[in-house]
Amino acid sequence: MLPCQALLPAVVFALAALQALASDTFIAAVYEHAVILPDPTGQPVSPSHALALMNKNMDVLEGAIKEAAQQGAHIIVTPEDGIYGWRFTRESIYPYLEDIPDPAVNWIPCIDPSRFGPAPVQERLSCMARNNSIYVVANIGDKKPCDSSDPACPEDGRYQYNTDVVFDTQGKLVARYHKYNLFRGETQFNYPKEPEAVTFETPFGKFGIFTCFDILFYEPAVVLVSKMQVDTVLFPTAWMNLLPFLTAIEFHSAWAMGMGVNLLSANTHNTSMAMTGSGLFTPEGPATYHYDSATEEGCLLLAELSAQPHLSPTYPPAISWSLYARSIKKFPGENDTFSGAVRKDIFTFSELRHKDGNYTVCQGDLCCHLVYQMSNKSKDEVYVLGAFDGLHGSLIKYHWQICTLLKCPSTNLRTCGQPVETAQTKFEMFSLSGTFGTSYVFPEVLYSGVQLAPGEFEVLPDGRLKSKHGASKPLVTATLFGRLYEKDQPHPLR
């Protein structure tokens, strides 16, 4: 059931209680779950049929939760859609929903399951947490009745929310979060009227929580870190990987580094929808991660993390993201450019024609600068420096500034920006920087085979993403993702 466990040594279990008391570190777990999906139908099934499917998924999750607890984990995060999957209409998801109360009611469903009406899913999750003395984080659906006095009330008389819940070691409901940034296709759910900044305190730090697409927006993601000052973010997700540089592990690790917090990312696992990639990410890089596009198996990951990473002696210094890039001028003779598409985003690219060099590429207000040296450039491989400054997305548009050192899928420059997973060329050094108009910049390096590069690069205080001692593996991309939240377009559906 848990074939690719990245588990801690047995001695950790004996030390777990002492670590919890010390509060300097804690053991975190995430489970990437191969969700058992319902049969696609536009018609609602019976409540008993819905519960039967959810119990099948919870059987798998309970095994992961027990294993994590036995290994000394204090908290485990499970994925978005991890209990009932997807393939729903607004009507067909209704039998899977429960009324989830405000945590202020001080409720332990495992002890008092019928206090707020039928709640078999919350009861079982609460008992998993209570029986294993572990915080359990899960994603389920909430339903709330409304009436005609509410002008926003849907025609069917209820709100339906994509919802995260957290149960503490006693099984008490301590957090409830309604997803604010719904991804396209989530028409079975409603948007909350206001964004929620949900936090809760534990003996091992202050936690915040949001879901999947939320990570790309100011509310609630940045608010939790910048204003609420959480130490760790819990992140159930159902992330569909987008190569060359929006894979789950790549962007989630980059976000944790850029925001300076721990991110506990639990993804669903479905290779037909390119869903995989989970990890325990820190301000210094990934503590552990998993990416598997070849099998249909789930995976349990554990790691020991700092409870208050901003107090750690290894906490990265503050970064002035455009300081270095704005201090230099364009390098003459190396700025021949061409346009290329990464999905629908039109980048400005410049081919790296030599084994070493200095390059500059500009688009809009963004200039990207690269100094590099290749150690074994393959004649069959082409790399480019790329810049993008504009709106990304189809229905919901948000503003990116991106600098990327990128491998093309072939020697045909028209393929640059298309998905690529493998490479042969190694770099002895690279230094990437940009004239970003934001302080929210997320750095990451991706090696051949969709592998991260923990400990092999650094971000200098002047904003340079720099290799430390050369790349140990062939490079697919090194990227700086900048988010100009203030330039986002108004949400079209809210």
C-alpha positions in Angstrom: 0.0 0.0 0.0 2.9 2.4 0.7 5.5 1.2 -1.7 7.7 4.3 -1.9 7.9 5.3 1.7 10.5 7.9 2.5 10.5 7.1 6.2 12.6 8.2 9.1 14.9 5.9 11.1 13.3 3.9 13.9 15.2 5.9 16.5 13.0 8.9 15.5 10.0 7.2 17.1 11.7 7.0 20.5 12.7 10.7 20.3 9.4 12.0 19.0 7.9 12.9 22.4 11.0 14.8 23.4 11.0 16.7 20.1 7.4 17.7 20.5 8.1 19.0 24.0 11.2 20.9 22.8 9.1 22.4 20.0 12.3 23.2 18.0 11.5 20.5 15.4 8.6 18.3 14.4 8.1 15.3 12.2 5.8 16.0 9.2 4.2 13.6 6.8 2.4 13.9 3.5 0.6 11.1 1.6 0.3 11.1 -2.2 -2.9 9.1 -2.8 -4.0 7.2 -5.9 -7.6 8.1 -5.5 -10.3 5.5 -6.1 -12.7 7.5 -8.4 -16.5 7.3 -8.7 -18.1 6.2 -11.9 -18.8 9.3 -14.0 -22.4 10.3 -13.8 -24.4 13.5 -13.8 -27.0 12.0 -11.5 -26.6 11.8 -7.7 -26.0 8.4 -6.1 -27.5 7.4 -2.8 -25.8 8.6 0.4 -24.8 5.0 1.2 -23.2 4.5 -2.2 -21.3 7.8 -1.8 -20.1 6.7 1.7 -19.0 3.3 0.4 -16.7 5.0 -2.1 -15.3 7.4 0.5 -14.7 4.6 2.9 -12.6 2.8 0.3 -10.4 5.9 0.0 -10.3 6.4 3.8 -9.2 2.8 4.2 -6.1 3.6 2.2 -5.6 7.0 4.0 -6.0 5.3 7.4 -3.2 2.9 6.6 -0.9 5.9 5.7 -1.9 7.7 8.8 -1.2 4.7 11.1 2.2 4.2 9.4 3.1 7.9 9.8 2.1 7.9 13.4 4.2 4.8 14.1 7.2 6.6 12.6 6.7 9.5 15.0 4.9 12.0 12.7 3.1 14.8 14.5 1.0 15.8 11.5 0.0 14.3 8.2 -1.5 16.0 5.1 -3.6 14.2 2.6 -4.5 15.4 -0.9 -7.2 17.6 -2.4 -10.0 15.3 -3.7 -8.4 12.5 -1.8 -11.6 11.1 -0.3 -14.1 11.2 -3.2 -12.1 12.2 -6.3 -13.6 14.4 -9.1 -15.8 13.9 -12.1 -18.8 15.6 -10.5 -21.5 18.0 -11.4 -23.0 20.3 -8.8 -25.9 17.9 -8.3 -23.9 14.6 -8.3 -21.4 15.7 -5.6 -24.1 16.6 -3.1 -24.4 13.1 -1.5 -20.6 13.3 -0.7 -20.9 16.6 1.3 -21.3 17.1 5.0 -22.1 20.1 7.2 -18.7 21.2 8.6 -19.2 23.6 11.5 -16.9 26.4 12.6 -14.1 25.0 14.7 -15.1 27.5 17.5 -17.8 25.0 18.5 -15.2 22.8 20.2 -16.3 19.5 18.6 -14.7 16.1 18.6 -16.7 14.1 16.0 -15.2 10.8 17.2 -16.9 11.2 20.6 -20.1 13.1 19.5 -20.6 12.3 15.8 -24.3 13.3 15.5 -24.0 16.8 17.1 -24.3 18.6 13.8 -26.2 15.9 11.8 -24.9 12.9 9.9 -21.1 13.3 9.6 -19.6 9.8 9.0 -16.6 11.2 7.2 -15.7 13.7 9.8 -16.3 11.1 12.5 -13.8 8.7 10.9 -11.2 11.3 10.2 -11.5 12.5 13.8 -11.1 9.0 15.1 -8.0 8.4 12.9 -6.4 11.5 14.5 -7.5 10.6 18.0 -6.6 6.9 17.8 -3.1 7.6 16.4 -2.4 10.8 18.4 -1.6 12.7 15.2 -2.9 15.9 13.5 -4.8 14.8 10.4 -5.4 17.2 7.4 -8.0 16.2 4.8 -10.0 17.7 1.9 -13.7 17.1 1.9 -16.9 19.0 0.8 -19.0 21.4 3.0 -22.6 22.2 2.4 -24.4 25.2 3.9 -28.1 26.0 3.4 -29.1 29.5 2.3 -32.4 31.2 1.4 -33.9 33.9 -0.8 -33.0 36.7 1.7 -29.4 36.1 0.5 -29.1 37.6 -3.0 -26.1 35.3 -3.7 -27.9 32.1 -2.7 -27.8 29.5 -5.5 -31.1 28.3 -7.0 -30.8 25.0 -5.2 -30.7 26.8 -1.9 -27.3 25.8 -0.7 -23.6 26.7 -0.9 -21.1 24.0 -1.6 -17.4 24.5 -0.8 -14.2 22.7 -1.5 -13.0 22.4 2.1 -9.9 21.5 4.1 -10.3 20.2 7.7 -7.7 19.7 10.4 -8.2 17.4 13.5 -5.8 17.5 16.4 -4.4 14.6 18.4 -7.6 14.4 20.4 -9.7 14.3 17.3 -11.0 17.9 17.7 -11.8 19.9 14.7 -9.3 22.8 14.9 -9.4 24.3 11.4 -11.8 24.6 8.4 -10.8 26.3 5.2 -13.0 27.0 2.2 -11.0 27.1 -1.1 -11.2 30.7 -2.4 -9.5 30.3 -5.8 -11.3 27.6 -7.6 -9.7 26.0 -10.7 -11.5 25.9 -14.0 -13.9 23.0 -14.0 -14.7 23.2 -10.3 -18.3 24.2 -11.1 -19.6 21.9 -8.4 -18.4 24.3 -5.8 -19.1 27.9 -4.8 -16.7 30.7 -4.1 -16.7 31.9 -0.5 -17.9 35.5 -0.2 -14.6 36.6 1.4 -11.1 35.0 1.4 -10.3 33.1 4.6 -7.0 33.4 6.4 -7.1 30.2 8.5 -4.4 29.6 11.1 -4.1 27.5 14.2 -1.4 27.0 16.9 0.3 23.8 17.8 3.1 22.8 20.2 5.4 22.8 17.2 4.6 26.1 15.5 1.9 28.2 13.9 0.2 26.7 10.9 -1.9 28.0 8.0 -3.8 26.2 5.3 -5.0 26.6 1.8 -5.7 24.5 -1.3 -4.0 23.9 -4.7 -4.8 26.9 -7.0 -4.8 29.2 -4.0 -0.9 29.1 -3.9 -0.8 31.3 -7.0 -2.7 34.3 -5.5 -2.2 37.0 -2.9 -5.2 35.9 -0.9 -4.9 33.7 1.0 -1.4 32.5 0.2 0.7 35.6 0.7 -1.6 37.0 3.5 -1.0 33.9 5.6 2.8 34.3 5.4 3.3 38.1 5.3 0.5 39.2 7.6 -0.4 36.2 9.7 3.2 35.1 10.0 2.7 31.3 9.9 5.7 29.0 10.2 4.2 26.2 8.1 1.6 26.0 5.4 -0.5 22.9 4.9 -1.3 22.3 1.2 -3.7 19.6 -0.1 -3.5 19.8 -3.8 -4.5 18.1 -7.1 -1.8 19.5 -9.3 -1.6 18.7 -13.0 2.1 19.0 -14.0 3.0 21.4 -16.7 6.5 21.0 -18.1 8.9 22.7 -18.6 8.6 24.6 -15.3 5.3 24.3 -13.6 5.6 20.8 -12.2 4.3 20.4 -8.7 7.6 19.7 -7.0 9.3 22.5 -8.8 6.9 25.3 -8.1 6.0 24.2 -4.6 9.6 24.0 -3.6 10.2 27.4 -5.2 7.3 28.9 -3.4 8.5 27.6 0.0 11.9 29.1 -0.6 10.6 32.4 -1.9 8.2 32.8 1.0 10.5 31.5 3.6 8.2 28.9 5.2 7.7 25.2 5.4 5.2 23.8 2.8 3.6 20.4 3.4 2.4 19.5 -0.1 0.2 16.4 -0.6 -0.8 15.7 -4.2 -3.3 13.3 -5.7 -1.7 10.6 -7.9 -3.2 10.0 -11.3 -0.8 9.5 -14.2 -3.5 9.8 -16.9 -4.1 13.4 -15.7 -0.3 14.1 -15.1 -1.0 14.4 -11.3 2.0 13.5 -9.2 4.6 15.4 -7.1 4.4 15.8 -3.3 7.0 16.9 -0.8 8.0 18.5 2.5 9.6 21.8 1.4 11.5 24.3 3.5 13.1 27.8 3.0 16.4 26.0 2.3 14.9 23.6 -0.2 13.1 20.2 -0.2 13.5 18.0 2.8 12.1 15.1 0.8 9.9 14.9 -2.3 8.3 12.3 -4.6 7.6 12.5 -8.4 6.4 9.3 -10.2 4.7 9.5 -13.6 5.3 5.8 -14.3 3.2 3.8 -11.7 -0.2 4.1 -10.1 1.0 3.7 -6.5 0.6 6.1 -3.6 3.5 7.3 -1.5 4.2 8.3 2.1 6.8 10.9 2.8 8.2 12.0 6.2 10.8 14.4 7.3 11.9 16.3 10.4 11.4 20.1 10.0 12.2 23.2 12.0 9.1 24.3 13.9 10.0 28.0 13.5 12.2 28.1 10.4 12.7 31.9 10.5 14.7 31.3 13.8 16.9 28.7 12.3 20.6 29.6 11.8 20.3 28.4 8.2 17.4 30.6 7.4 18.1 32.4 4.1 18.9 36.1 4.2 16.5 38.7 2.8 16.8 39.0 -0.9 16.8 42.2 -3.0 15.6 40.5 -6.1 16.5 43.1 -8.7 19.6 44.5 -7.1 22.2 42.7 -9.2 20.3 42.7 -12.5 19.7 46.5 -12.4 23.4 47.1 -11.9 24.5 45.7 -15.2 23.9 46.6 -18.9 23.0 44.5 -21.9 25.9 42.5 -23.2 26.6 43.5 -26.8 26.3 40.9 -29.6 24.4 38.3 -27.5 20.9 39.6 -27.7 19.5 38.2 -30.9 16.1 37.0 -29.9 13.1 35.1 -31.2 9.6 34.4 -29.8 8.4 31.1 -28.5 5.4 29.8 -26.6 5.3 28.1 -23.3 1.7 26.8 -23.6 0.0 30.1 -24.5 2.6 32.5 -22.9 4.8 34.2 -25.6 8.4 34.3 -24.3 11.3 36.2 -25.7 14.2 33.7 -26.1 17.9 34.0 -27.0 19.8 30.8 -28.0 22.9 30.0 -26.0 25.2 29.4 -28.9 28.5 28.9 -27.1 29.7 26.7 -24.2 30.0 29.8 -22.1 28.8 33.4 -22.2 26.9 36.4 -20.9 23.4 36.9 -22.2 20.6 39.4 -21.7 16.9 39.1 -22.8 14.2 41.6 -22.2 10.4 41.7 -22.4 8.2 44.5 -21.1 9.7 45.8 -17.9 11.7 42.6 -17.3 15.3 42.0 -18.3 16.8 38.6 -17.5 20.6 38.1 -17.2 22.6 34.9 -17.5 26.3 34.1 -17.0 27.0 30.4 -17.6 29.6 27.8 -18.6 28.7 24.3 -19.9 30.9 21.4 -19.2 29.8 18.9 -21.8 27.4 20.6 -24.2 25.7 18.0 -26.4 25.6 19.0 -30.1 22.0 17.6 -30.2 20.8 19.9 -27.5 19.8 23.6 -27.5 19.4 25.9 -24.5 17.8 29.3 -24.4 17.5 32.2 -22.0 13.9 33.3 -21.8 11.9 36.2 -20.4 8.1 36.6 -19.9 6.4 39.7 -18.5 2.6 39.4 -18.8 -0.7 37.8 -17.9 -0.9 34.0 -17.7 -4.0 31.9 -17.8 -7.2 31.6 -19.9 -10.3 32.3 -17.8 -8.5 33.5 -14.7 -5.5 35.7 -15.6 -2.6 36.5 -13.2 0.6 38.4 -13.8 4.0 36.6 -14.1 7.5 37.8 -14.5 9.7 34.8 -15.4 13.4 34.5 -16.1 14.4 31.0 -17.2 17.4 29.0 -18.5 15.7 26.4 -20.5 16.4 23.3 -22.6 14.5 23.0 -25.8 13.1 19.6 -26.8 15.0 19.6 -30.1 17.5 21.6 -32.1 14.5 23.2 -33.9 14.1 26.5 -32.2 10.4 26.5 -32.8 10.1 23.7 -30.2 11.6 25.9 -27.4 9.1 26.1 -24.6 7.4 22.8 -25.3 7.5 20.1 -22.6 10.8 18.4 -22.0 11.9 16.0 -19.2 15.3 14.8 -20.1 18.7 16.4 -20.9 22.4 15.4 -21.3 24.2 18.7 -20.9 25.7 19.7 -17.6 26.6 23.2 -16.5 29.9 24.0 -14.6 28.2 27.2 -13.5 25.3 29.5 -14.0 24.0 32.7 -12.5 20.5 33.9 -13.4 19.0 37.2 -12.3 16.3 39.6 -13.4 15.0 43.2 -13.0 11.9 42.0 -11.2 9.2 44.6 -10.2 8.2 42.5 -7.2 9.6 41.1 -3.9 7.7 37.9 -4.5 10.1 35.8 -6.5 10.4 32.0 -6.3 13.6 30.2 -7.4 14.1 26.6 -8.4 16.3 24.3 -10.5 15.1 21.2 -12.3 17.4 18.4 -13.5 16.9 15.7 -16.1 14.2 13.2 -15.2 12.2 15.9 -13.3 14.5 15.9 -10.3 15.2 18.8 -8.0 18.6 20.0 -7.1 18.6 20.4 -3.3 21.7 22.0 -1.9 23.3 22.6 -5.3 22.3 26.2 -5.8 21.8 29.3 -3.8 20.2 32.7 -4.0 22.5 35.6 -3.2 21.2 38.7 -1.3 21.5 40.6 -4.6 19.0 38.4 -6.3 21.2 36.0 -8.3 20.1 32.3 -8.6 23.6 30.7 -8.7 25.0 27.2 -8.9 27.2 26.4 -6.0 29.7 23.8 -7.4 28.4 23.0 -10.8 25.4 20.9 -11.7 25.7 17.2 -10.7 23.1 16.2 -13.3 22.0 17.5 -16.7 19.9 20.6 -16.5 16.3 21.0 -17.8 15.7 24.5 -16.4 16.7 27.1 -13.8 13.9 29.5 -13.2 12.9 32.6 -11.2 9.2 33.0 -11.0 8.0 36.5 -10.1 4.4 37.4 -9.2 3.1 40.9 -9.6 -0.1 40.4 -7.7 -1.1 44.1 -8.0 -1.3 43.7 -11.8 -3.7 40.7 -11.8 -7.0 41.2 -13.6 -10.2 41.2 -11.7 -11.6 37.7 -11.2 -14.3 37.1 -13.8 -16.5 34.9 -11.7 -16.6 36.5 -8.3 
